[in-house]
Amino acid sequence: MAESIAFEMAAKVSEKLGSAAYERISLAWGVREELEKLKQTLAVNRAVVLYAEQQQARNHELTHWLC
């Protein structure tokens, strides 16, 4: 359950960072590179959580790690 919440939160943050308003703000504040790094980090984290959730049924140690 907690994994799904974290996964959904990462998806929402990623969506927000991709919006036109955030693009304009990042340009105005000069933080575009930092926002791009954050988007990449969130994408990697999301992929790791998704993979772990898929593997959870076969690996009891992974189930313990996710909880």
N, CA, C and O atoms as a GROMACS GRO file, in nm:
protein
  268
    1MET      N    1   0.082  -0.119   0.000
    1MET     CA    2   0.000   0.000   0.000
    1MET      C    3   0.087   0.126   0.000
    1MET      O    4   0.065   0.217  -0.080
    2ALA      N    5   0.185   0.130   0.089
    2ALA     CA    6   0.273   0.247   0.097
    2ALA      C    7   0.351   0.266  -0.033
    2ALA      O    8   0.378   0.379  -0.074
    3GLU      N    9   0.386   0.154  -0.097
    3GLU     CA   10   0.460   0.163  -0.223
    3GLU      C   11   0.376   0.232  -0.329
    3GLU      O   12   0.426   0.315  -0.405
    4SER      N   13   0.248   0.198  -0.333
    4SER     CA   14   0.160   0.257  -0.432
    4SER      C   15   0.143   0.406  -0.408
    4SER      O   16   0.137   0.484  -0.503
    5ILE      N   17   0.136   0.445  -0.282
    5ILE     CA   18   0.124   0.587  -0.250
    5ILE      C   19   0.248   0.662  -0.295
    5ILE      O   20   0.238   0.768  -0.355
    6ALA      N   21   0.365   0.606  -0.266
    6ALA     CA   22   0.491   0.669  -0.308
    6ALA      C   23   0.499   0.676  -0.460
    6ALA      O   24   0.544   0.776  -0.515
    7PHE      N   25   0.456   0.570  -0.526
    7PHE     CA   26   0.457   0.565  -0.671
    7PHE      C   27   0.367   0.674  -0.729
    7PHE      O   28   0.406   0.743  -0.823
    8GLU      N   29   0.247   0.688  -0.673
    8GLU     CA   30   0.152   0.790  -0.720
    8GLU      C   31   0.203   0.931  -0.692
    8GLU      O   32   0.186   1.020  -0.775
    9MET      N   33   0.265   0.951  -0.577
    9MET     CA   34   0.320   1.082  -0.545
    9MET      C   35   0.430   1.121  -0.644
    9MET      O   36   0.434   1.234  -0.690
   10ALA      N   37   0.517   1.027  -0.675
   10ALA     CA   38   0.624   1.054  -0.772
   10ALA      C   39   0.566   1.087  -0.908
   10ALA      O   40   0.618   1.174  -0.977
   11ALA      N   41   0.460   1.018  -0.947
   11ALA     CA   42   0.396   1.045  -1.075
   11ALA      C   43   0.337   1.186  -1.078
   11ALA      O   44   0.352   1.257  -1.177
   12LYS      N   45   0.271   1.226  -0.970
   12LYS     CA   46   0.210   1.359  -0.964
   12LYS      C   47   0.316   1.469  -0.967
   12LYS      O   48   0.300   1.568  -1.038
   13VAL      N   49   0.424   1.451  -0.892
   13VAL     CA   50   0.532   1.550  -0.892
   13VAL      C   51   0.592   1.561  -1.030
   13VAL      O   52   0.620   1.671  -1.078
   14SER      N   53   0.612   1.448  -1.094
   14SER     CA   54   0.668   1.446  -1.229
   14SER      C   55   0.577   1.519  -1.327
   14SER      O   56   0.625   1.594  -1.412
   15GLU      N   57   0.446   1.498  -1.316
   15GLU     CA   58   0.350   1.568  -1.401
   15GLU      C   59   0.359   1.718  -1.380
   15GLU      O   60   0.362   1.795  -1.477
   16LYS      N   61   0.364   1.759  -1.255
   16LYS     CA   62   0.370   1.902  -1.223
   16LYS      C   63   0.497   1.966  -1.278
   16LYS      O   64   0.494   2.077  -1.330
   17LEU      N   65   0.610   1.894  -1.266
   17LEU     CA   66   0.736   1.948  -1.315
   17LEU      C   67   0.738   1.962  -1.466
   17LEU      O   68   0.816   2.039  -1.521
   18GLY      N   69   0.653   1.889  -1.534
   18GLY     CA   70   0.647   1.896  -1.679
   18GLY      C   71   0.550   2.000  -1.731
   18GLY      O   72   0.542   2.021  -1.852
   19SER      N   73   0.477   2.066  -1.644
   19SER     CA   74   0.376   2.162  -1.689
   19SER      C   75   0.441   2.288  -1.744
   19SER      O   76   0.556   2.320  -1.714
   20ALA      N   77   0.366   2.359  -1.826
   20ALA     CA   78   0.416   2.482  -1.888
   20ALA      C   79   0.449   2.588  -1.784
   20ALA      O   80   0.548   2.660  -1.798
   21ALA      N   81   0.368   2.598  -1.679
   21ALA     CA   82   0.394   2.697  -1.574
   21ALA      C   83   0.528   2.672  -1.507
   21ALA      O   84   0.605   2.765  -1.485
   22TYR      N   85   0.557   2.547  -1.476
   22TYR     CA   86   0.685   2.515  -1.414
   22TYR      C   87   0.801   2.540  -1.511
   22TYR      O   88   0.909   2.581  -1.469
   23GLU      N   89   0.777   2.517  -1.637
   23GLU     CA   90   0.882   2.545  -1.737
   23GLU      C   91   0.916   2.694  -1.736
   23GLU      O   92   1.033   2.730  -1.736
   24ARG      N   93   0.814   2.779  -1.736
   24ARG     CA   94   0.838   2.924  -1.737
   24ARG      C   95   0.904   2.970  -1.607
   24ARG      O   96   0.996   3.052  -1.609
   25ILE      N   97   0.857   2.917  -1.496
   25ILE     CA   98   0.914   2.955  -1.366
   25ILE      C   99   1.060   2.913  -1.359
   25ILE      O  100   1.146   2.988  -1.312
   26SER      N  101   1.089   2.792  -1.405
   26SER     CA  102   1.228   2.744  -1.398
   26SER      C  103   1.320   2.830  -1.484
   26SER      O  104   1.434   2.854  -1.446
   27LEU      N  105   1.270   2.875  -1.598
   27LEU     CA  106   1.351   2.963  -1.682
   27LEU      C  107   1.374   3.097  -1.613
   27LEU      O  108   1.485   3.150  -1.614
   28ALA      N  109   1.268   3.151  -1.552
   28ALA     CA  110   1.278   3.281  -1.486
   28ALA      C  111   1.371   3.275  -1.366
   28ALA      O  112   1.446   3.370  -1.342
   29TRP      N  113   1.368   3.168  -1.292
   29TRP     CA  114   1.450   3.157  -1.171
   29TRP      C  115   1.586   3.094  -1.198
   29TRP      O  116   1.671   3.091  -1.108
   30GLY      N  117   1.608   3.046  -1.317
   30GLY     CA  118   1.738   2.986  -1.350
   30GLY      C  119   1.762   2.852  -1.283
   30GLY      O  120   1.876   2.818  -1.252
   31VAL      N  121   1.657   2.776  -1.261
   31VAL     CA  122   1.672   2.646  -1.196
   31VAL      C  123   1.635   2.531  -1.289
   31VAL      O  124   1.605   2.421  -1.244
   32ARG      N  125   1.638   2.557  -1.415
   32ARG     CA  126   1.597   2.456  -1.513
   32ARG      C  127   1.678   2.327  -1.500
   32ARG      O  128   1.622   2.218  -1.503
   33GLU      N  129   1.810   2.341  -1.487
   33GLU     CA  130   1.895   2.221  -1.478
   33GLU      C  131   1.861   2.138  -1.355
   33GLU      O  132   1.856   2.015  -1.362
   34GLU      N  133   1.838   2.206  -1.242
   34GLU     CA  134   1.804   2.134  -1.120
   34GLU      C  135   1.670   2.062  -1.134
   34GLU      O  136   1.655   1.950  -1.086
   35LEU      N  137   1.573   2.127  -1.199
   35LEU     CA  138   1.443   2.063  -1.220
   35LEU      C  139   1.455   1.943  -1.313
   35LEU      O  140   1.387   1.842  -1.293
   36GLU      N  141   1.539   1.953  -1.413
   36GLU     CA  142   1.560   1.840  -1.503
   36GLU      C  143   1.624   1.722  -1.429
   36GLU      O  144   1.586   1.607  -1.450
   37LYS      N  145   1.721   1.752  -1.342
   37LYS     CA  146   1.783   1.646  -1.263
   37LYS      C  147   1.680   1.580  -1.171
   37LYS      O  148   1.679   1.459  -1.154
   38LEU      N  149   1.594   1.663  -1.111
   38LEU     CA  150   1.490   1.610  -1.023
   38LEU      C  151   1.393   1.522  -1.101
   38LEU      O  152   1.354   1.416  -1.052
   39LYS      N  153   1.356   1.564  -1.221
   39LYS     CA  154   1.266   1.483  -1.303
   39LYS      C  155   1.330   1.349  -1.338
   39LYS      O  156   1.263   1.245  -1.335
   40GLN      N  157   1.459   1.350  -1.369
   40GLN     CA  158   1.529   1.226  -1.401
   40GLN      C  159   1.538   1.135  -1.279
   40GLN      O  160   1.519   1.014  -1.290
   41THR      N  161   1.567   1.193  -1.164
   41THR     CA  162   1.575   1.115  -1.041
   41THR      C  163   1.440   1.052  -1.008
   41THR      O  164   1.434   0.935  -0.970
   42LEU      N  165   1.333   1.129  -1.023
   42LEU     CA  166   1.200   1.076  -0.996
   42LEU      C  167   1.165   0.963  -1.093
   42LEU      O  168   1.103   0.865  -1.054
   43ALA      N  169   1.205   0.977  -1.218
   43ALA     CA  170   1.177   0.873  -1.317
   43ALA      C  171   1.250   0.743  -1.280
   43ALA      O  172   1.194   0.635  -1.292
   44VAL      N  173   1.375   0.756  -1.237
   44VAL     CA  174   1.452   0.637  -1.196
   44VAL      C  175   1.389   0.574  -1.073
   44VAL      O  176   1.371   0.452  -1.068
   45ASN      N  177   1.355   0.656  -0.974
   45ASN     CA  178   1.293   0.604  -0.852
   45ASN      C  179   1.162   0.534  -0.884
   45ASN      O  180   1.132   0.428  -0.828
   46ARG      N  181   1.085   0.592  -0.970
   46ARG     CA  182   0.956   0.533  -1.010
   46ARG      C  183   0.978   0.397  -1.075
   46ARG      O  184   0.905   0.302  -1.048
   47ALA      N  185   1.078   0.389  -1.162
   47ALA     CA  186   1.108   0.262  -1.229
   47ALA      C  187   1.153   0.156  -1.129
   47ALA      O  188   1.114   0.040  -1.141
   48VAL      N  189   1.233   0.195  -1.032
   48VAL     CA  190   1.281   0.100  -0.930
   48VAL      C  191   1.164   0.047  -0.847
   48VAL      O  192   1.155  -0.073  -0.823
   49VAL      N  193   1.075   0.137  -0.804
   49VAL     CA  194   0.960   0.095  -0.724
   49VAL      C  195   0.869   0.004  -0.806
   49VAL      O  196   0.820  -0.096  -0.754
   50LEU      N  197   0.845   0.039  -0.930
   50LEU     CA  198   0.760  -0.043  -1.015
   50LEU      C  199   0.819  -0.182  -1.033
   50LEU      O  200   0.748  -0.282  -1.023
   51TYR      N  201   0.950  -0.190  -1.060
   51TYR     CA  202   1.016  -0.318  -1.076
   51TYR      C  203   1.008  -0.400  -0.946
   51TYR      O  204   0.981  -0.520  -0.949
   52ALA      N  205   1.033  -0.333  -0.834
   52ALA     CA  206   1.028  -0.402  -0.705
   52ALA      C  207   0.888  -0.456  -0.677
   52ALA      O  208   0.874  -0.568  -0.627
   53GLU      N  209   0.786  -0.379  -0.710
   53GLU     CA  210   0.649  -0.426  -0.690
   53GLU      C  211   0.620  -0.548  -0.777
   53GLU      O  212   0.549  -0.640  -0.734
   54GLN      N  213   0.673  -0.550  -0.897
   54GLN     CA  214   0.651  -0.664  -0.987
   54GLN      C  215   0.723  -0.789  -0.936
   54GLN      O  216   0.673  -0.900  -0.952
   55GLN      N  217   0.839  -0.771  -0.875
   55GLN     CA  218   0.918  -0.883  -0.826
   55GLN      C  219   0.875  -0.930  -0.687
   55GLN      O  220   0.915  -1.037  -0.643
   56GLN      N  221   0.794  -0.851  -0.621
   56GLN     CA  222   0.756  -0.876  -0.482
   56GLN      C  223   0.694  -1.014  -0.462
   56GLN      O  224   0.721  -1.080  -0.361
   57ALA      N  225   0.613  -1.059  -0.552
   57ALA     CA  226   0.544  -1.187  -0.537
   57ALA      C  227   0.641  -1.305  -0.536
   57ALA      O  228   0.611  -1.408  -0.475
   58ARG      N  229   0.756  -1.292  -0.601
   58ARG     CA  230   0.851  -1.402  -0.611
   58ARG      C  231   0.963  -1.397  -0.509
   58ARG      O  232   1.035  -1.495  -0.490
   59ASN      N  233   0.979  -1.284  -0.443
   59ASN     CA  234   1.094  -1.268  -0.356
   59ASN      C  235   1.050  -1.216  -0.220
   59ASN      O  236   1.013  -1.099  -0.207
   60HIS      N  237   1.053  -1.300  -0.119
   60HIS     CA  238   1.007  -1.263   0.014
   60HIS      C  239   1.097  -1.157   0.079
   60HIS      O  240   1.048  -1.074   0.155
   61GLU      N  241   1.226  -1.159   0.050
   61GLU     CA  242   1.315  -1.057   0.105
   61GLU      C  243   1.279  -0.920   0.049
   61GLU      O  244   1.283  -0.820   0.121
   62LEU      N  245   1.244  -0.915  -0.076
   62LEU     CA  246   1.203  -0.790  -0.138
   62LEU      C  247   1.072  -0.741  -0.079
   62LEU      O  248   1.053  -0.621  -0.060
   63THR      N  249   0.982  -0.834  -0.050
   63THR     CA  250   0.856  -0.797   0.015
   63THR      C  251   0.885  -0.729   0.149
   63THR      O  252   0.823  -0.628   0.182
   64HIS      N  253   0.978  -0.784   0.224
   64HIS     CA  254   1.017  -0.724   0.352
   64HIS      C  255   1.078  -0.586   0.331
   64HIS      O  256   1.049  -0.494   0.408
   65TRP      N  257   1.161  -0.569   0.230
   65TRP     CA  258   1.224  -0.441   0.202
   65TRP      C  259   1.120  -0.336   0.166
   65TRP      O  260   1.133  -0.221   0.208
   66LEU      N  261   1.019  -0.372   0.090
   66LEU     CA  262   0.917  -0.277   0.048
   66LEU      C  263   0.829  -0.233   0.164
   66LEU      O  264   0.776  -0.121   0.163
   67CYS      N  265   0.812  -0.318   0.262
   67CYS     CA  266   0.725  -0.283   0.376
   67CYS      C  267   0.802  -0.202   0.472
   67CYS      O  268   0.748  -0.162   0.576
   0.00000   0.00000   0.00000
